[in-house]
Amino acid sequence: MFQINKKMKKTSVFLSLLYTLMTLNSNAQMTLIWEKDSLSRNPESIVYDNVRKCCYVSNFGRSPSNGMSYNEDYISSFDLEGKLLQKKMVSNITAPTGLCLHNEKLYIVERFGVVKFDLRKNKIETRYRIKTNKFLNDIAVDRNENIYITVSDSNILYRIKDAKVEEWLRSDQLTRANGIIADGDKLIVGICGDSYLKSVSIADKKIITLAAMGSGVIDGVKKFGDDYFVSHYDGRLFQVHPDGAFTEILNTTEKKIFCADFEFIEEQRLFVIPTLQNNKIFLYRYGLLRDPRGVFPEREEFQPSVDLSDSRFR
């Protein structure tokens, strides 16, 4: 039987206190615009295409442990009014998870590899196979078009450079890495093994801890000025500040609504949130949120691509 000694009790109390102190009271106002269950099947990751004014969502389908069939899944597209545009915009995908949009290419993590889809030509450009039976999860592309992939049941980051797959970094500080983005000369990664948000230097692979996020599955990560938005899959969304403190801006845990790899459309102040197991997508508008670069324009100056005066959005 597991015994908790006095030292462990003190450590637990300290960590609980630290988490409370680091979490600030939110002054955010999150307004639900719509929720849809008709846009996707097990939506896992969403990205927004500012050129075509639509979102792409990965339909995870079934996991390998639940009878997954190869090439039965797909990527769908929908607009910000919640209208399905193409159910199978990219087909013949196997249990896709993370998505990344870079230079008119859509990068898709699937089981055992990455799909590179050319949006201009509307076809798959290439497939990169990664020789592993581990769970490839999220993806980021840096400014030199190097591709990075997290592995959620390992301590490895893969990189695809010049069309070659390599085990780029292996570290116990990266155990159960999930959400990832490229931010200039570094990668920002959510580590579920120790519940920290971390920075990894692309040049020298140095790992720096940015924030202690508390227990949970760190899923989505997005940049906002000097801050980051980070989701816990259980239904919480945070704004992480440079000093390591963070503000909870959304919490749907009581309703058991999950928050997977979300998209943040900064110009329109919109969060597009996939929920995976709930089989729904939610669109939220936020306001009164701490802006690291100054105060947002007044609300009447905000011009979204959807008509928020419509009674459906009230």
C-alpha contacts under 8 A as a table, 3 or more apart, distances in Angstrom:
res1	aa1	res2	aa2	distance
4	I	8	M	6.03
4	I	9	K	6.62
5	N	8	M	5.36
5	N	9	K	6.32
6	K	9	K	5.01
6	K	10	K	6.24
7	K	10	K	5.17
7	K	11	T	6.24
8	M	11	T	4.99
8	M	12	S	6.09
9	K	12	S	5.08
9	K	13	V	6.21
10	K	13	V	5.14
10	K	14	F	6.12
11	T	14	F	5.05
11	T	15	L	6.16
12	S	15	L	5.22
12	S	16	S	6.17
13	V	16	S	5.12
13	V	17	L	6.16
14	F	17	L	5.10
14	F	18	L	6.03
15	L	18	L	4.95
15	L	19	Y	6.10
16	S	19	Y	5.19
16	S	20	T	6.33
17	L	20	T	5.08
17	L	21	L	6.19
18	L	21	L	5.12
18	L	22	M	6.06
19	Y	22	M	5.18
19	Y	23	T	6.18
19	Y	212	A	7.39
19	Y	213	M	7.53
19	Y	214	G	6.42
20	T	23	T	5.32
20	T	24	L	7.90
21	L	24	L	7.11
21	L	245	A	7.98
22	M	244	G	7.13
22	M	245	A	4.48
22	M	246	F	6.14
23	T	245	A	5.95
23	T	246	F	5.08
23	T	247	T	5.59
23	T	248	E	7.04
24	L	245	A	6.97
24	L	246	F	5.98
24	L	247	T	4.88
24	L	248	E	7.17
25	N	247	T	6.27
25	N	248	E	7.16
26	S	247	T	5.42
26	S	248	E	5.73
26	S	249	I	5.89
27	N	249	I	7.76
27	N	288	L	6.32
27	N	289	L	6.27
27	N	290	R	7.83
28	A	249	I	5.65
28	A	286	Y	6.74
28	A	287	G	5.94
28	A	288	L	5.19
28	A	289	L	4.67
28	A	290	R	7.73
29	Q	249	I	7.57
29	Q	286	Y	5.38
29	Q	287	G	5.10
29	Q	288	L	6.13
29	Q	289	L	7.19
30	M	249	I	7.21
30	M	250	L	7.06
30	M	284	Y	6.17
30	M	285	R	5.69
30	M	286	Y	4.41
30	M	287	G	6.64
31	T	284	Y	5.34
31	T	285	R	5.07
31	T	286	Y	6.09
32	L	35	E	7.80
32	L	282	F	7.39
32	L	283	L	6.13
32	L	284	Y	4.50
32	L	285	R	6.50
32	L	313	F	7.55
33	I	282	F	7.73
33	I	283	L	5.51
33	I	284	Y	5.48
33	I	285	R	6.85
33	I	308	L	7.80
33	I	312	R	7.75
33	I	313	F	4.75
33	I	314	R	7.06
34	W	82	G	7.44
34	W	282	F	5.94
34	W	283	L	5.43
34	W	284	Y	7.39
34	W	312	R	8.00
34	W	313	F	6.65
35	E	82	G	7.98
35	E	280	K	6.69
35	E	281	I	5.63
35	E	282	F	4.40
35	E	283	L	6.38
36	K	39	L	6.49
36	K	82	G	6.94
36	K	280	K	5.42
36	K	281	I	5.33
36	K	282	F	6.58
37	D	40	S	6.91
37	D	279	N	5.91
37	D	280	K	4.38
37	D	281	I	6.51
38	S	84	L	7.82
38	S	280	K	7.55
39	L	76	S	7.54
39	L	78	F	7.08
39	L	82	G	7.63
39	L	83	K	7.56
39	L	84	L	5.70
39	L	87	K	7.59
39	L	280	K	7.68
39	L	281	I	7.40
40	S	43	P	5.56
40	S	57	V	7.20
40	S	58	S	7.76
40	S	59	N	5.91
40	S	76	S	6.89
40	S	87	K	7.75
40	S	279	N	6.98
40	S	280	K	7.33
40	S	281	I	7.89
41	R	59	N	5.08
41	R	60	F	6.85
41	R	61	G	6.24
41	R	276	L	7.88
41	R	279	N	5.96
42	N	59	N	5.43
42	N	60	F	5.39
42	N	61	G	5.93
42	N	275	T	7.33
42	N	276	L	4.32
42	N	277	Q	5.85
42	N	278	N	7.27
42	N	279	N	4.75
42	N	280	K	7.54
43	P	46	I	7.83
43	P	57	V	6.27
43	P	58	S	5.69
43	P	59	N	4.99
43	P	60	F	6.24
43	P	274	P	5.23
43	P	275	T	6.13
43	P	276	L	4.57
43	P	277	Q	7.88
43	P	279	N	6.20
43	P	280	K	7.00
43	P	281	I	7.20
44	E	57	V	7.11
44	E	58	S	5.68
44	E	59	N	6.50
44	E	60	F	6.15
44	E	96	P	7.89
44	E	97	T	5.68
44	E	98	G	7.26
44	E	260	A	5.85
44	E	261	D	6.08
44	E	274	P	5.74
44	E	275	T	6.62
44	E	276	L	4.98
45	S	57	V	5.61
45	S	58	S	5.45
45	S	97	T	6.00
45	S	98	G	5.42
45	S	99	L	6.08
45	S	260	A	6.65
45	S	261	D	4.55
45	S	262	F	6.14
45	S	263	E	7.90
45	S	274	P	6.32
46	I	55	C	6.57
46	I	56	Y	5.55
46	I	57	V	4.51
46	I	58	S	6.74
46	I	98	G	7.99
46	I	99	L	6.68
46	I	261	D	6.51
46	I	262	F	5.70
46	I	263	E	5.59
46	I	272	V	7.21
46	I	273	I	7.39
46	I	274	P	6.82
47	V	55	C	5.58
47	V	56	Y	5.45
47	V	57	V	6.81
47	V	99	L	6.57
47	V	100	C	6.70
47	V	101	L	6.90
47	V	262	F	7.60
47	V	263	E	5.45
48	Y	53	K	7.27
48	Y	54	C	5.90
48	Y	55	C	4.32
48	Y	56	Y	6.41
48	Y	101	L	7.97
48	Y	263	E	6.79
48	Y	265	I	7.14
49	D	52	R	5.62
49	D	53	K	5.54
49	D	54	C	5.39
49	D	55	C	5.87
49	D	56	Y	7.57
49	D	101	L	7.50
50	N	53	K	4.87
50	N	54	C	7.02
53	K	79	D	6.77
53	K	80	L	7.85
54	C	77	S	6.54
54	C	78	F	5.61
54	C	79	D	4.49
54	C	80	L	6.58
55	C	77	S	5.46
55	C	78	F	5.38
55	C	79	D	6.04
55	C	80	L	7.45
56	Y	75	I	6.56
56	Y	76	S	5.64
56	Y	77	S	4.53
56	Y	78	F	6.70
57	V	75	I	5.60
57	V	76	S	5.38
57	V	77	S	6.37
57	V	99	L	7.88
58	S	74	Y	6.61
58	S	75	I	4.80
58	S	76	S	6.72
58	S	96	P	5.66
58	S	97	T	5.99
58	S	98	G	7.39
58	S	99	L	7.30
59	N	73	D	6.29
59	N	74	Y	5.79
59	N	75	I	5.96
59	N	76	S	7.36
59	N	95	A	7.10
59	N	96	P	6.37
59	N	97	T	7.68
60	F	63	S	7.48
60	F	73	D	6.83
60	F	74	Y	7.97
60	F	94	T	7.90
60	F	95	A	4.55
60	F	96	P	5.07
60	F	97	T	6.16
60	F	276	L	7.69
61	G	68	M	7.64
61	G	73	D	6.16
61	G	95	A	5.70
61	G	96	P	7.99
62	R	65	S	7.99
62	R	66	N	5.86
62	R	67	G	6.67
62	R	68	M	5.07
62	R	69	S	7.96
62	R	95	A	6.34
63	S	66	N	5.24
63	S	67	G	6.87
63	S	68	M	5.48
63	S	95	A	6.45
64	P	67	G	5.76
64	P	68	M	4.75
64	P	69	S	7.95
65	S	68	M	7.07
68	M	94	T	7.95
68	M	95	A	7.39
69	S	72	E	6.02
69	S	94	T	7.29
70	Y	73	D	7.97
70	Y	92	N	7.84
70	Y	93	I	7.38
70	Y	94	T	5.21
70	Y	95	A	7.96
71	N	91	S	7.48
71	N	92	N	4.04
71	N	93	I	4.46
71	N	94	T	4.54
71	N	95	A	7.89
72	E	91	S	7.59
72	E	92	N	5.60
72	E	93	I	6.16
72	E	94	T	6.09
72	E	95	A	7.87
73	D	91	S	6.37
73	D	92	N	5.92
73	D	93	I	4.81
73	D	94	T	5.42
73	D	95	A	5.96
73	D	96	P	7.24
74	Y	87	K	7.96
74	Y	88	K	5.59
74	Y	89	M	7.20
74	Y	90	V	5.45
74	Y	91	S	4.40
74	Y	92	N	6.16
74	Y	93	I	5.20
74	Y	94	T	7.60
74	Y	96	P	7.43
75	I	87	K	7.27
75	I	88	K	5.76
75	I	89	M	5.68
75	I	90	V	4.97
75	I	91	S	6.54
75	I	93	I	7.79
76	S	84	L	7.77
76	S	85	L	7.63
76	S	86	Q	5.59
76	S	87	K	4.66
76	S	88	K	5.24
76	S	89	M	5.27
76	S	90	V	7.01
77	S	84	L	6.27
77	S	85	L	5.38
77	S	86	Q	5.20
77	S	87	K	6.54
77	S	88	K	7.89
77	S	89	M	6.50
78	F	82	G	6.30
78	F	83	K	5.40
78	F	84	L	4.33
78	F	85	L	4.84
78	F	86	Q	6.96
79	D	82	G	5.54
79	D	83	K	5.45
79	D	84	L	6.74
79	D	85	L	6.94
80	L	83	K	7.27
80	L	283	L	7.95
80	L	305	S	7.27
80	L	306	V	6.45
81	E	306	V	6.03
84	L	87	K	6.74
86	Q	89	M	5.26
88	K	91	S	5.46
90	V	93	I	7.43
90	V	117	F	7.92
90	V	123	K	7.66
90	V	124	I	7.83
93	I	96	P	6.49
93	I	110	E	6.60
94	T	110	E	5.35
94	T	111	R	5.71
95	A	110	E	5.62
95	A	111	R	6.09
96	P	108	I	6.66
96	P	109	V	5.48
96	P	110	E	4.22
96	P	111	R	6.82
97	T	108	I	7.15
97	T	109	V	5.49
97	T	110	E	6.27
97	T	137	N	5.77
97	T	138	D	6.58
98	G	108	I	6.10
98	G	109	V	5.29
98	G	137	N	5.76
98	G	138	D	4.11
98	G	139	I	5.67
98	G	261	D	7.29
99	L	106	L	7.04
99	L	107	Y	5.63
99	L	108	I	4.86
99	L	109	V	6.51
99	L	138	D	6.90
99	L	139	I	6.30
100	C	106	L	5.91
100	C	107	Y	5.08
100	C	108	I	6.80
100	C	139	I	6.23
100	C	140	A	6.02
100	C	141	V	7.17
101	L	104	E	6.88
101	L	105	K	5.84
101	L	106	L	4.71
101	L	107	Y	6.24
102	H	105	K	5.34
102	H	106	L	6.58
102	H	107	Y	7.79
102	H	141	V	6.92
104	E	118	D	6.53
104	E	119	L	5.62
104	E	120	R	6.74
105	K	116	K	6.54
105	K	117	F	5.54
105	K	118	D	4.85
105	K	119	L	5.69
106	L	116	K	5.91
106	L	117	F	5.00
106	L	118	D	6.54
106	L	119	L	6.81
107	Y	114	V	6.81
107	Y	115	V	5.74
107	Y	116	K	4.76
107	Y	117	F	6.29
107	Y	139	I	7.63
108	I	114	V	5.51
108	I	115	V	4.96
108	I	116	K	6.48
108	I	117	F	7.82
108	I	139	I	7.66
109	V	113	G	6.22
109	V	114	V	4.64
109	V	115	V	6.46
109	V	136	L	6.88
109	V	137	N	6.51
109	V	138	D	6.60
109	V	139	I	6.78
109	V	149	I	7.94
110	E	113	G	5.50
110	E	114	V	5.78
110	E	115	V	7.17
110	E	136	L	7.25
110	E	137	N	7.99
111	R	114	V	7.98
111	R	135	F	7.26
111	R	136	L	6.63
112	F	129	R	5.92
112	F	130	I	5.27
112	F	131	K	6.53
112	F	132	T	6.37
112	F	133	N	6.93
112	F	136	L	6.99
113	G	127	R	7.08
113	G	128	Y	5.38
113	G	129	R	4.33
113	G	130	I	4.84
113	G	131	K	7.93
113	G	136	L	7.56
114	V	127	R	5.78
114	V	128	Y	5.10
114	V	129	R	6.63
114	V	130	I	7.79
115	V	124	I	7.10
115	V	125	E	7.88
115	V	126	T	6.21
115	V	127	R	4.63
115	V	128	Y	6.44
116	K	124	I	6.01
116	K	125	E	5.61
116	K	126	T	5.37
116	K	127	R	6.17
117	F	122	N	7.22
117	F	123	K	5.81
117	F	124	I	4.26
117	F	125	E	5.35
117	F	126	T	7.21
118	D	121	K	5.49
118	D	122	N	5.59
118	D	123	K	5.54
118	D	124	I	5.98
118	D	125	E	5.81
119	L	122	N	4.78
119	L	123	K	6.99
124	I	127	R	7.76
128	Y	163	A	7.57
128	Y	165	V	7.49
129	R	165	V	7.81
130	I	165	V	6.72
134	K	151	V	6.67
134	K	152	S	7.63
134	K	153	D	6.25
134	K	154	S	7.09
135	F	151	V	5.49
135	F	152	S	5.66
135	F	153	D	6.05
136	L	149	I	6.79
136	L	150	T	5.96
136	L	151	V	4.52
136	L	152	S	6.46
137	N	149	I	6.88
137	N	150	T	5.53
137	N	151	V	5.66
137	N	152	S	6.19
137	N	178	N	6.23
137	N	179	G	7.80
138	D	149	I	5.68
138	D	150	T	5.37
138	D	151	V	7.69
138	D	178	N	6.05
138	D	179	G	5.64
138	D	180	I	6.21
139	I	147	I	7.04
139	I	148	Y	5.56
139	I	149	I	4.59
139	I	150	T	6.53
139	I	179	G	7.71
139	I	180	I	6.19
139	I	181	I	7.20
140	A	147	I	5.84
140	A	148	Y	5.23
140	A	149	I	6.73
140	A	180	I	6.08
140	A	181	I	5.01
140	A	182	A	5.65
141	V	144	N	7.87
141	V	145	E	5.52
141	V	146	N	5.52
141	V	147	I	4.54
141	V	148	Y	6.27
141	V	181	I	7.57
141	V	182	A	6.17
142	D	145	E	5.19
142	D	146	N	5.49
142	D	147	I	6.72
142	D	182	A	5.35
142	D	183	D	7.57
142	D	184	G	7.24
142	D	185	D	7.99
143	R	146	N	7.44
143	R	184	G	7.17
145	E	161	K	7.75
146	N	159	R	6.81
146	N	160	I	5.85
146	N	161	K	5.07
146	N	162	D	7.57
147	I	159	R	5.37
147	I	160	I	4.93
147	I	161	K	6.68
148	Y	157	L	6.67
148	Y	158	Y	5.60
148	Y	159	R	4.52
148	Y	160	I	6.55
149	I	157	L	5.78
149	I	158	Y	5.13
149	I	159	R	6.41
149	I	180	I	7.98
150	T	156	I	6.89
150	T	157	L	5.16
150	T	158	Y	6.69
150	T	177	A	5.65
150	T	178	N	5.77
150	T	179	G	7.47
150	T	180	I	7.24
151	V	154	S	5.55
151	V	155	N	6.95
151	V	156	I	6.12
151	V	157	L	6.56
151	V	158	Y	7.98
151	V	176	R	6.51
151	V	177	A	5.97
151	V	178	N	6.81
152	S	155	N	7.75
152	S	175	T	7.54
152	S	176	R	4.21
152	S	177	A	5.13
152	S	178	N	5.57
153	D	175	T	7.34
153	D	176	R	5.08
153	D	177	A	7.79
154	S	174	L	7.96
154	S	175	T	5.69
154	S	176	R	5.46
154	S	177	A	7.56
155	N	170	R	5.64
155	N	171	S	5.63
155	N	172	D	5.85
155	N	173	Q	7.40
155	N	174	L	4.86
155	N	175	T	4.07
155	N	176	R	5.98
155	N	177	A	6.92
156	I	167	E	6.90
156	I	168	W	7.53
156	I	169	L	5.72
156	I	170	R	4.46
156	I	171	S	6.68
156	I	174	L	6.75
156	I	175	T	7.48
156	I	177	A	7.95
157	L	167	E	6.36
157	L	168	W	5.74
157	L	169	L	5.17
157	L	170	R	6.44
157	L	174	L	7.90
158	Y	165	V	7.05
158	Y	166	E	5.77
158	Y	167	E	4.63
158	Y	168	W	5.08
158	Y	169	L	6.88
159	R	165	V	5.88
159	R	166	E	5.37
159	R	167	E	6.33
159	R	168	W	5.39
160	I	163	A	5.87
160	I	164	K	5.25
160	I	165	V	4.44
160	I	166	E	6.22
161	K	164	K	5.31
161	K	165	V	6.67
161	K	166	E	7.82
167	E	170	R	7.34
169	L	205	K	7.51
170	R	174	L	7.32
171	S	174	L	5.41
171	S	175	T	7.16
172	D	175	T	5.37
173	Q	191	I	7.89
173	Q	194	D	8.00
173	Q	207	I	7.77
174	L	177	A	5.52
174	L	191	I	6.03
174	L	193	G	7.41
175	T	191	I	6.47
175	T	192	C	7.02
175	T	193	G	5.01
175	T	194	D	7.60
176	R	191	I	5.84
176	R	192	C	5.23
176	R	193	G	5.12
177	A	189	V	6.69
177	A	190	G	5.85
177	A	191	I	4.39
177	A	192	C	5.94
177	A	193	G	7.29
178	N	189	V	6.87
178	N	190	G	5.54
178	N	191	I	6.17
178	N	192	C	6.90
178	N	218	I	6.52
178	N	219	D	5.86
178	N	220	G	7.92
179	G	189	V	5.68
179	G	190	G	5.13
179	G	191	I	7.84
179	G	218	I	6.56
179	G	219	D	4.91
179	G	220	G	4.96
179	G	221	V	5.62
179	G	261	D	7.30
180	I	187	L	6.80
180	I	188	I	5.54
180	I	189	V	4.46
180	I	190	G	6.49
180	I	220	G	7.45
180	I	221	V	6.17
181	I	187	L	5.77
181	I	188	I	5.38
181	I	189	V	6.79
181	I	221	V	6.59
181	I	222	K	6.87
182	A	185	D	7.61
182	A	186	K	6.11
182	A	187	L	4.58
182	A	188	I	6.36
183	D	186	K	5.37
183	D	187	L	5.76
183	D	188	I	6.82
183	D	223	K	7.67
184	G	187	L	7.83
185	D	201	S	6.36
185	D	202	I	5.72
185	D	203	A	7.20
186	K	199	S	6.38
186	K	200	V	5.41
186	K	201	S	4.44
186	K	202	I	5.10
186	K	203	A	7.93
187	L	199	S	5.59
187	L	200	V	5.00
187	L	201	S	6.45
187	L	202	I	6.81
188	I	197	L	7.16
188	I	198	K	5.74
188	I	199	S	4.65
188	I	200	V	6.44
188	I	221	V	7.74
189	V	197	L	5.87
189	V	198	K	5.27
189	V	199	S	6.30
189	V	200	V	7.58
189	V	221	V	7.59
190	G	195	S	7.34
190	G	196	Y	6.26
190	G	197	L	4.64
190	G	198	K	6.35
190	G	218	I	5.39
190	G	219	D	6.97
190	G	220	G	7.96
190	G	221	V	7.33
191	I	194	D	6.18
191	I	195	S	5.49
191	I	196	Y	5.41
191	I	197	L	6.11
191	I	198	K	7.19
191	I	218	I	6.65
192	C	195	S	4.73
192	C	196	Y	7.06
192	C	215	S	7.84
192	C	216	G	6.81
192	C	217	V	5.44
192	C	218	I	5.83
194	D	215	S	7.84
195	S	212	A	6.21
195	S	213	M	5.51
195	S	214	G	5.68
195	S	215	S	5.59
195	S	216	G	6.71
195	S	217	V	7.58
195	S	218	I	7.15
196	Y	209	T	6.65
196	Y	210	L	7.21
196	Y	211	A	5.68
196	Y	212	A	4.62
196	Y	213	M	5.50
196	Y	214	G	7.58
197	L	209	T	6.22
197	L	210	L	5.45
197	L	211	A	5.21
197	L	212	A	6.52
197	L	213	M	6.78
198	K	207	I	6.73
198	K	208	I	5.58
198	K	209	T	4.46
198	K	210	L	5.18
198	K	211	A	7.17
199	S	206	K	7.99
199	S	207	I	5.63
199	S	208	I	5.07
199	S	209	T	6.33
199	S	210	L	6.71
200	V	205	K	5.60
200	V	206	K	5.55
200	V	207	I	4.57
200	V	208	I	6.50
201	S	204	D	5.70
201	S	205	K	4.64
201	S	206	K	5.14
201	S	207	I	6.59
202	I	205	K	5.48
202	I	206	K	7.96
209	T	212	A	7.88
210	L	242	P	7.54
210	L	243	D	7.90
210	L	244	G	5.74
211	A	240	V	7.43
211	A	244	G	4.50
211	A	245	A	6.95
212	A	244	G	7.30
213	M	216	G	7.95
216	G	232	H	5.93
216	G	233	Y	7.17
216	G	234	D	7.14
217	V	232	H	5.31
217	V	233	Y	5.46
217	V	234	D	7.30
218	I	230	V	7.07
218	I	231	S	5.86
218	I	232	H	4.68
218	I	233	Y	6.39
219	D	230	V	7.23
219	D	231	S	5.50
219	D	232	H	5.71
219	D	233	Y	5.75
219	D	259	C	7.76
219	D	260	A	5.64
219	D	261	D	5.50
220	G	229	F	7.82
220	G	230	V	5.56
220	G	231	S	5.10
220	G	232	H	7.53
220	G	260	A	6.17
220	G	261	D	4.02
220	G	262	F	5.63
221	V	228	Y	6.73
221	V	229	F	5.64
221	V	230	V	4.62
221	V	231	S	6.73
221	V	261	D	7.38
221	V	262	F	7.78
222	K	228	Y	5.54
222	K	229	F	5.06
222	K	230	V	6.63
222	K	263	E	7.38
222	K	264	F	6.84
223	K	226	D	7.40
223	K	227	D	6.18
223	K	228	Y	4.47
223	K	229	F	6.23
224	F	227	D	5.01
224	F	228	Y	5.33
224	F	229	F	6.90
224	F	266	E	7.70
224	F	292	P	7.78
225	G	228	Y	7.64
225	G	291	D	7.67
225	G	292	P	5.85
225	G	293	R	6.51
226	D	241	H	7.18
226	D	242	P	6.47
226	D	292	P	6.25
227	D	239	Q	6.74
227	D	240	V	5.51
227	D	241	H	4.86
227	D	242	P	6.10
227	D	292	P	6.87
228	Y	239	Q	5.74
228	Y	240	V	5.09
228	Y	241	H	6.88
229	F	237	L	7.10
229	F	238	F	5.58
229	F	239	Q	4.57
229	F	240	V	6.08
230	V	237	L	5.84
230	V	238	F	5.20
230	V	239	Q	6.41
230	V	240	V	7.10
231	S	235	G	7.42
231	S	236	R	5.69
231	S	237	L	4.37
231	S	238	F	6.15
231	S	259	C	6.36
231	S	260	A	7.00
231	S	261	D	7.45
231	S	262	F	7.72
232	H	235	G	5.99
232	H	236	R	5.09
232	H	237	L	6.29
232	H	259	C	6.51
232	H	260	A	7.47
233	Y	236	R	6.84
233	Y	258	F	5.44
233	Y	259	C	4.68
233	Y	260	A	5.22
234	D	252	T	7.93
234	D	253	T	6.00
234	D	256	K	7.35
234	D	257	I	7.26
234	D	258	F	5.02
234	D	259	C	6.34
235	G	250	L	7.66
235	G	251	N	5.61
235	G	252	T	4.88
235	G	253	T	4.89
235	G	256	K	7.08
235	G	257	I	5.68
235	G	258	F	4.26
235	G	259	C	4.71
236	R	248	E	7.10
236	R	249	I	7.72
236	R	250	L	5.54
236	R	251	N	4.50
236	R	252	T	6.43
236	R	253	T	6.90
236	R	258	F	7.84
236	R	259	C	6.67
237	L	248	E	5.90
237	L	249	I	5.71
237	L	250	L	5.02
237	L	251	N	6.57
237	L	259	C	7.53
238	F	246	F	6.23
238	F	247	T	5.34
238	F	248	E	4.39
238	F	249	I	5.54
238	F	250	L	7.13
239	Q	246	F	5.33
239	Q	247	T	5.06
239	Q	248	E	6.47
239	Q	249	I	6.96
240	V	244	G	6.43
240	V	245	A	6.06
240	V	246	F	4.20
240	V	247	T	6.52
241	H	244	G	5.51
241	H	245	A	5.50
241	H	246	F	5.67
242	P	245	A	7.37
248	E	251	N	7.34
251	N	254	E	7.85
252	T	255	K	5.44
252	T	256	K	6.29
252	T	257	I	5.43
252	T	258	F	7.13
253	T	256	K	4.75
253	T	257	I	6.01
253	T	258	F	7.18
254	E	257	I	7.73
257	I	275	T	6.75
257	I	278	N	6.50
258	F	274	P	7.83
258	F	275	T	4.80
258	F	276	L	7.19
258	F	277	Q	7.35
258	F	278	N	6.88
259	C	262	F	7.07
259	C	273	I	6.20
259	C	274	P	6.18
259	C	275	T	5.05
259	C	276	L	7.86
260	A	273	I	6.79
260	A	274	P	5.50
260	A	275	T	5.37
260	A	276	L	6.53
261	D	273	I	7.14
261	D	274	P	6.61
262	F	271	F	6.96
262	F	272	V	5.73
262	F	273	I	4.54
262	F	274	P	6.01
263	E	271	F	5.74
263	E	272	V	5.09
263	E	273	I	6.49
264	F	269	R	7.35
264	F	270	L	5.80
264	F	271	F	4.62
264	F	272	V	6.41
265	I	268	Q	5.72
265	I	269	R	5.82
265	I	270	L	5.11
265	I	271	F	6.37
265	I	272	V	7.96
266	E	269	R	4.88
266	E	270	L	6.61
268	Q	285	R	7.99
268	Q	302	F	7.28
268	Q	303	Q	7.02
268	Q	304	P	5.25
268	Q	305	S	7.61
269	R	285	R	5.72
269	R	286	Y	5.87
269	R	287	G	7.52
270	L	283	L	6.87
270	L	284	Y	5.60
270	L	285	R	4.60
270	L	286	Y	6.50
271	F	282	F	7.96
271	F	283	L	5.77
271	F	284	Y	5.10
271	F	285	R	6.35
271	F	286	Y	7.76
272	V	281	I	7.04
272	V	282	F	5.81
272	V	283	L	4.68
272	V	284	Y	6.54
273	I	281	I	5.57
273	I	282	F	5.06
273	I	283	L	6.35
274	P	279	N	7.83
274	P	280	K	6.31
274	P	281	I	4.62
274	P	282	F	6.59
275	T	278	N	5.37
275	T	279	N	6.08
275	T	280	K	5.66
275	T	281	I	6.21
276	L	279	N	5.34
276	L	280	K	7.11
286	Y	289	L	7.05
288	L	296	F	7.95
290	R	295	V	7.80
291	D	294	G	5.42
291	D	295	V	6.05
291	D	296	F	6.96
297	P	301	E	6.19
297	P	302	F	7.04
298	E	301	E	5.60
298	E	302	F	7.07
299	R	302	F	5.31
300	E	303	Q	7.92
304	P	307	D	6.86
304	P	308	L	7.52
307	D	310	D	5.69
308	L	311	S	7.79
308	L	313	F	5.70
308	L	314	R	7.52
309	S	313	F	6.99
309	S	314	R	7.50
310	D	313	F	5.72
310	D	314	R	7.24
311	S	314	R	5.32
